[in-house]
Amino acid sequence: MNLFYNLNAVWNVLLVQFTSARPKDIKIEKKADVTLIYDESNNDLVGLNLFNASSYMELKVDGQVEL
């Protein structure tokens, strides 16, 4: 799993990648501040974007977020 946050590059969005594989086709589902990203071929959740991330957690990093 990879997490990325850079306020200057992608605004206030935490990007979460669950797999390194890139699906050919994706589908998205938006729920409030969360966009879920699925592999359309098998409905696996491959990533998500958390908008307004700083309102949910304190982020003092530009780039890769360590867990």
VMD Tcl script that draws the C-alpha trace (Angstrom):
set ca {
  {0.00 0.00 0.00}
  {1.26 3.48 -0.87}
  {0.05 6.77 0.58}
  {0.93 10.14 -0.93}
  {0.15 13.68 0.18}
  {1.50 16.91 -1.26}
  {-0.52 20.03 -0.55}
  {1.23 22.03 -3.29}
  {1.02 19.39 -6.02}
  {-2.38 17.76 -5.49}
  {-4.01 20.16 -3.04}
  {-5.51 18.73 0.13}
  {-5.93 15.15 -1.10}
  {-4.50 11.97 0.40}
  {-3.91 9.45 -2.38}
  {-4.01 5.78 -1.34}
  {-2.85 3.02 -3.67}
  {-3.61 -0.57 -2.59}
  {-1.84 -2.29 -5.47}
  {0.99 -1.44 -7.82}
  {-0.87 -2.99 -10.77}
  {-2.55 -0.51 -13.08}
  {-6.01 -1.62 -14.19}
  {-6.84 -1.20 -17.86}
  {-10.23 0.29 -17.01}
  {-11.39 1.77 -13.74}
  {-14.67 2.82 -12.23}
  {-15.08 5.32 -9.44}
  {-17.58 5.78 -6.65}
  {-17.77 9.04 -4.73}
  {-18.95 9.10 -1.11}
  {-18.67 12.51 0.56}
  {-14.92 13.32 0.70}
  {-13.84 9.86 -0.49}
  {-13.48 8.66 -4.07}
  {-13.13 4.87 -4.31}
  {-11.26 3.54 -7.34}
  {-12.05 0.03 -8.59}
  {-10.61 -2.24 -11.25}
  {-13.57 -2.50 -13.60}
  {-12.67 -6.03 -14.74}
  {-12.99 -7.64 -11.29}
  {-14.40 -4.92 -8.98}
  {-11.27 -4.99 -6.76}
  {-10.69 -1.79 -4.81}
  {-7.32 -0.53 -6.07}
  {-7.17 2.92 -4.51}
  {-8.93 5.85 -2.98}
  {-8.62 9.61 -2.76}
  {-9.47 11.37 0.50}
  {-10.36 14.98 -0.21}
  {-9.99 17.60 2.55}
  {-7.56 15.17 4.16}
  {-6.23 17.70 6.69}
  {-9.68 17.90 8.28}
  {-9.44 14.16 9.13}
  {-5.78 13.91 10.20}
  {-2.68 16.00 10.73}
  {-0.39 15.72 7.71}
  {3.03 17.38 7.82}
  {4.59 15.68 4.83}
  {5.12 16.37 1.15}
  {5.34 13.08 -0.68}
  {5.22 9.51 0.59}
  {3.32 9.10 3.87}
  {4.79 6.58 6.30}
  {2.39 4.52 8.38}
}
mol new
graphics top color blue
foreach p $ca { graphics top sphere $p radius 0.5 }
foreach p [lrange $ca 0 end-1] q [lrange $ca 1 end] { graphics top cylinder $p $q radius 0.2 }
display resetview
